[in-house]
Amino acid sequence: MAKIVIEAFKNGPIAVTGPATFINAAGEEQLLDRKRVSLCRCGASANKPFCDGSHAKVGFTAEAYKLIPELAQE
């Protein structure tokens, strides 16, 4: 089973690496064709929920962290 890593970069986005399902505001699954997705946590992205680099322009500050969730056995 593949591992999912959730990493928040210092003063930047949250990156989700690995197999993950994203649900949009309408409750629909959003399929992404990449292995890593960067999510906005500064609130300034014009492409929410995805990061567009706006955190650098607005002076967003936050600490870094990394999570590796345990996946349930199927």
Buried (B, 14 or more C-beta within 10 A) or exposed (E): EEEBBBBBBEBBBBBBBBEBEBEEEEEEEEEEEEEEBBBBBBEBBEEEBBBBBBBEEEEBEBEEEEEEEEEEEE
